[in-house]
């Protein structure tokens, strides 16, 4: 007959063993997520230690203590990797740690219609780790621009509107380098030949496209507008583009939030390399980030004899075109009368 005391000892040992197994399972294999959604995103900043990660994870876990035990046991606590990580509901500590050890999730970024580098930097800071000042500093870095053939005035031409994938913790310098590679891909042999046929460099194409983009809000009219400006450039005429005057005014007063509904005659006198009513050349750089359709319009403009255009009051967003100054003046009188009726003085 078995000794009762031995039974008691064995029973206690079994309970302890069972408790240890439960603790082990809870630590590594039980669901440790506390959020209700199907998943949640965890953002781990560059330079974080394990304590910082634990603080960020705590609101999403049932037990941050058990997570810490598992992380230290698996050797993860000293190997924290930055990035964005999607954590699914119902994961165990073991699965969470394995996920955090993998490559972080990429973020798809779409940008367009940015008027200046400052606007683009602000847009990037909304979805990536670095702040807008860090992005702007990298975009304006003199050495980076010089070695790639840009200046601070032409730098915006490098950033083509599109959707791109980046890791959340990408550094501003790496971001700019990647964008330059995308710029080089865009300017393939075919597009470079098209630019040469128009007598323009790639940066000049984008500069003119930025004006076309501002003038022609309807995509189906952009090739016509591009043709007008190219006709004027070939004849060494001033472009006389109102959007360049507006940009010059905004730059002069450093107020890019002002909305101009009408350009006045006094505005045309502003001294600025961006005022195409005064200079017989393109501005020193883009006045905004043009759509790809505007760039393609400059590369493949509509061939015609038009040299002038003015807004068409009967078709909002469209224009009246003319090949002669007399025809343009007739169109212009119609437009000015419409402005005065609407009392659009600024």
C-alpha positions in Angstrom: 0.0 0.0 0.0 1.3 3.4 -1.0 2.4 5.8 1.7 -0.3 8.5 2.1 2.5 11.1 2.8 4.1 10.2 -0.6 0.7 10.7 -2.3 0.4 14.2 -0.8 3.9 15.1 -1.9 3.3 13.8 -5.4 0.0 15.6 -5.5 1.6 18.9 -4.5 4.3 18.4 -7.1 1.8 17.7 -9.8 -0.1 20.9 -8.9 3.1 22.9 -9.0 4.0 21.4 -12.4 0.5 22.0 -13.7 0.7 25.6 -12.5 4.0 26.0 -14.2 2.6 24.6 -17.4 -0.3 27.1 -17.2 2.1 30.0 -16.6 4.3 28.9 -19.5 1.2 28.6 -21.8 -0.1 31.9 -20.7 3.3 33.6 -21.1 3.9 32.3 -24.6 0.8 30.8 -26.2 -2.4 32.4 -24.9 -4.1 35.3 -26.6 -2.6 38.5 -25.1 -4.3 41.2 -27.2 -6.9 43.5 -25.6 -8.2 45.5 -28.6 -11.6 44.8 -30.2 -10.7 45.6 -33.8 -9.3 42.8 -36.2 -5.9 44.4 -35.9 -4.0 47.4 -34.6 -0.9 49.2 -35.8 2.2 49.5 -33.6 4.7 52.3 -34.4 8.2 51.7 -33.1 10.4 54.7 -33.3 14.1 54.6 -34.2 16.3 54.4 -31.1 13.6 53.0 -28.8 14.6 50.6 -26.0 12.5 47.8 -24.8 10.9 49.9 -22.1 9.6 52.4 -24.7 8.2 49.6 -26.8 6.5 48.1 -23.7 4.9 51.5 -22.9 3.5 51.7 -26.5 2.2 48.1 -26.4 0.7 48.2 -23.0 -2.7 49.7 -24.0 -3.1 46.9 -26.5 -2.1 43.9 -24.3 -3.9 42.1 -21.5 -0.6 41.7 -19.7 2.5 43.7 -20.5 4.2 41.8 -17.7 3.8 38.5 -19.4 4.9 40.0 -22.7 8.1 41.3 -21.1 8.8 37.8 -19.6 8.3 36.2 -23.0 10.4 38.9 -24.8 13.3 38.5 -22.5 13.1 34.7 -22.7 13.2 34.8 -26.5 16.0 37.4 -26.6 13.9 40.1 -28.2 14.1 42.7 -25.5 17.6 43.7 -26.6 16.8 43.6 -30.3 13.9 46.0 -30.8 13.4 47.0 -34.5 11.8 50.2 -35.5 8.9 50.5 -38.0 5.2 50.0 -38.4 3.8 46.6 -37.5 0.2 45.4 -37.9 -0.7 43.1 -34.9 -3.7 40.9 -35.4 -6.3 40.3 -32.7 -5.9 37.0 -30.8 -2.1 36.7 -31.1 -0.1 35.2 -28.3 3.1 36.8 -27.0 5.1 34.3 -29.0 3.3 35.4 -32.2 3.6 39.1 -31.4 7.3 38.8 -30.8 7.8 36.8 -34.0 5.8 39.5 -35.9 8.0 42.3 -34.4 11.1 40.5 -35.5 10.0 40.4 -39.1 10.3 43.2 -41.7 8.0 46.1 -40.9 4.9 46.9 -43.0 5.3 49.3 -45.8 3.2 52.4 -46.0 1.7 53.6 -49.4 2.0 57.3 -49.7 0.3 59.4 -52.4 1.2 63.0 -52.9 0.2 65.5 -55.6 -0.7 69.2 -56.0 1.9 70.3 -53.5 2.8 74.0 -54.1 6.2 74.0 -52.3 8.6 71.7 -50.7 7.3 73.0 -47.3 3.8 71.6 -48.2 5.3 68.3 -49.3 7.4 68.0 -46.1 4.3 68.6 -44.0 2.3 66.0 -46.0 5.1 63.4 -45.4 5.3 64.1 -41.7 1.7 63.2 -41.3 2.3 59.6 -42.3 6.0 58.9 -41.7 8.1 59.0 -38.5 10.3 62.0 -39.2 9.0 65.5 -38.7 8.5 68.1 -41.5 11.6 70.1 -40.6 13.8 67.0 -41.0 12.2 66.2 -44.4 12.6 69.8 -45.5 16.2 70.0 -44.4 17.0 66.8 -46.4 15.1 68.1 -49.5 17.1 71.4 -49.4 20.5 69.8 -48.6 23.0 71.7 -50.8 25.2 68.7 -51.5 22.4 66.4 -52.3 20.9 68.9 -54.8 24.2 69.9 -56.4 25.3 66.3 -57.1 22.0 65.6 -58.8 21.7 68.7 -60.8 19.1 70.6 -58.9 18.9 73.9 -56.9 16.5 74.9 -54.1 14.4 76.6 -56.8 14.2 73.5 -59.0 14.1 70.9 -56.3 10.4 70.4 -56.4 10.7 69.1 -60.0 12.2 65.9 -58.6 9.1 65.0 -56.7 6.7 63.5 -59.3 3.1 63.0 -58.1 2.4 59.3 -57.7 1.9 56.6 -55.1 5.0 55.2 -53.4 5.7 52.6 -50.8 8.0 53.4 -48.0 8.7 52.0 -44.5 7.3 54.2 -41.8 10.7 54.8 -40.2 12.5 55.7 -43.5 15.0 58.5 -42.9 14.5 61.7 -44.9 17.9 61.2 -46.7 16.9 57.8 -47.9 13.5 59.1 -48.9 15.0 61.8 -51.1 17.4 59.3 -52.6 14.6 57.0 -53.5 12.6 59.8 -55.0 15.5 60.8 -57.2 15.7 57.2 -58.5 12.0 57.4 -59.4 12.6 60.7 -61.1 15.4 59.1 -63.2 13.1 56.2 -64.1 10.4 58.6 -65.2 12.8 60.5 -67.5 13.5 57.6 -69.8 14.9 57.9 -73.3 11.5 58.5 -74.9 10.6 61.4 -72.6 14.0 63.0 -72.9 13.7 62.9 -76.7 10.2 64.5 -76.4 11.6 67.2 -74.2 14.4 67.9 -76.7 11.9 68.3 -79.5 10.2 71.1 -77.5 13.6 72.7 -76.8 13.3 72.0 -73.1 15.2 70.2 -70.4 13.3 67.8 -68.1 13.3 70.5 -65.3 12.0 73.1 -67.8 9.3 70.7 -68.9 8.1 70.3 -65.3 8.4 74.1 -64.7 6.2 74.8 -67.8 3.9 72.0 -66.8 3.4 73.6 -63.4 2.0 76.7 -65.1 -0.1 74.6 -67.5 -1.5 72.7 -64.4 -2.4 76.0 -62.7 -4.0 77.5 -65.8 -5.9 74.5 -67.1 -8.0 72.8 -64.4 -9.6 70.5 -67.0 -7.2 67.8 -68.3 -8.7 67.8 -71.8 -7.5 71.4 -72.3 -4.0 71.1 -71.1 -2.4 70.1 -74.5 -4.0 73.2 -76.0 -2.7 75.5 -73.3 0.8 73.9 -73.4 0.8 74.6 -77.2 0.1 78.3 -76.6 3.0 78.7 -74.2 5.4 76.7 -76.4 4.4 78.9 -79.4 5.2 82.0 -77.3 8.5 80.6 -76.2 9.6 79.9 -79.7 8.7 83.4 -80.8 10.6 84.8 -77.7 7.4 86.3 -76.4 6.7 86.7 -72.7 4.5 83.9 -71.3 2.3 86.4 -69.4 1.0 83.7 -67.2 -1.2 84.9 -64.3 -0.2 81.9 -62.0 3.4 83.0 -62.1 2.4 86.5 -60.9 0.4 85.0 -58.1 3.4 82.9 -57.1 5.6 86.0 -57.2 3.2 87.9 -54.9 3.0 85.0 -52.5 6.7 84.6 -52.4 7.3 88.4 -51.9 5.0 88.5 -48.9 5.7 84.9 -47.8 2.0 84.2 -47.5 1.2 81.1 -49.6 -2.3 80.8 -48.1 -3.7 83.8 -49.9 -6.4 83.1 -52.5 -6.3 85.3 -55.6 -9.5 85.4 -57.6 -8.2 88.1 -60.0 -4.8 89.5 -61.0 -4.7 93.3 -61.1 -2.7 95.5 -63.4 -0.6 96.7 -60.5 0.3 93.1 -59.7 1.9 92.7 -63.1 4.6 95.2 -62.1 6.1 93.1 -59.3 9.8 92.6 -59.8 10.5 88.9 -59.6 12.0 86.2 -61.8 8.7 84.4 -61.5 6.7 87.3 -63.0 6.4 86.2 -66.7 4.9 89.5 -67.6 8.3 91.0 -67.0 10.7 88.3 -68.1 10.9 86.5 -71.5 11.7 83.1 -70.2 10.5 80.4 -67.9 10.5 81.0 -64.1 13.6 79.6 -62.3 11.6 76.6 -61.2 8.2 75.0 -60.8 5.5 77.2 -59.2 3.8 74.0 -58.0 3.9 70.2 -58.4 2.2 69.5 -61.7 0.1 66.5 -62.5 1.6 63.8 -64.8 -1.1 64.9 -67.4 0.3 68.4 -67.4 3.8 67.1 -67.9 2.6 64.9 -70.8 0.8 67.9 -72.3 4.1 69.8 -72.5 5.9 66.8 -74.0 3.1 66.2 -76.5 1.3 69.6 -77.0 -1.5 70.2 -79.5 -0.2 71.9 -82.6 -2.0 75.1 -83.5 -1.4 78.8 -84.1 -2.8 80.2 -80.9 -0.7 82.7 -79.0 -3.3 84.0 -76.5 -6.1 82.7 -74.2 -8.4 84.1 -71.5 -10.9 82.4 -69.2 -14.2 81.6 -70.9 -17.0 83.0 -68.7 -19.5 80.8 -70.5 -17.6 77.6 -69.6 -16.1 77.7 -66.1 -12.6 76.3 -66.1 -12.1 76.5 -69.9 -10.6 79.3 -72.0 -11.1 81.3 -75.2 -8.1 81.0 -77.5 -6.9 83.4 -80.2 -4.1 83.5 -82.8 -4.0 87.3 -83.0 -4.0 90.2 -80.5 -7.2 91.6 -81.9 -9.0 88.3 -81.4 -7.5 88.1 -77.9 -8.7 91.6 -77.0 -12.2 90.8 -78.0 -12.2 87.7 -75.8 -10.6 89.6 -73.0 -13.3 92.4 -73.0 -15.9 89.7 -72.7 -14.1 88.2 -69.7 -13.5 91.5 -68.0 -17.1 92.5 -68.3 -18.0 89.2 -66.7 -15.6 89.8 -63.8 -17.0 93.3 -63.2 -20.6 91.9 -63.1 -19.5 89.4 -60.6 -17.6 92.1 -58.6 -14.5 90.0 -58.5 -12.0 92.7 -57.7 -9.4 90.5 -56.0 
